[in-house]
Structures are given as C-alpha cells and as structure tokens.
Amino acid sequence: MRRIVPNIYSNNLEKSKKFYTEFLGMDLVMDMGWILTFASKENKTAQISIFKNKNNKPLDNSAIFLSIELCDIDQCYEDAKNRAIEIVYPITNESWGVRRFFVKDPNGVTINLVTHL
C-alpha cells in the first residue's frame, strides 16, 4: 500500500480551498472544478481530496473524523482562533502523550490536530 487518501464531499469548494491551503498550509495539487486534492508540503503522500456534492442535498459529514499530525500545534491553535475557525475541543495535553485540539472544516468534518509530546 502506497497511500490512503480520505475523500470528503463539499457544498462549498472555495471555503474548502481556503481552509486547507491557508489554515492548514497544504498545497492544492489538483483542481478539476469538481474535485480538489491537497497535499502536505513536507510529505506529498499525505493528501485529502474534496469532491463537489453533485446531488445538492444537505451533507452529514459528522461521521468523518480525520487526524492530522502537526509540528507547531500551539501556533496552529492561535491561527484557528484568529481565523474564527470553529474549535470543538480545546487544546489539551492528553495523558497518553499527545497535545491536540479539534476543529470543524467548512464541510462539517471534525479534524483532530495533534502533536506528540
């Protein structure tokens, strides 16, 4: 297995572009108008694809939960607050040796942003 890419449906591709490029700092490596693929600047196989919701029905992406490991979790937390990104779990040092917080992406997907202590 070379990689696994999570796929998310979106009702707003432009908001997704801003979230994944500006907030998470990923590169937009493919934009076909109906699919966006983002890759980590440091690890090109770490990717997320966002698909346009073609059936125009409301999405329930609450069952999708992603974890993304970061180098500077505290800076990312401050950036999330400054950008008014919805934080659904505050930054916390967990007893099992990670520091993390959760945000919602523009599609309602929970993102666990984490670093190892």
Beta strands, then each sheet from edge to edge (+ up, - down):
strand 1: 7-10
strand 2: 27-31
strand 3: 35-39
strand 4: 47-52
strand 5: 65-69
strand 6: 87-93
strand 7: 98-104
strand 8: 110-116
sheet 1: 1+ 4+ 3- 2+
sheet 2: 5+ 8+ 7- 6+
end
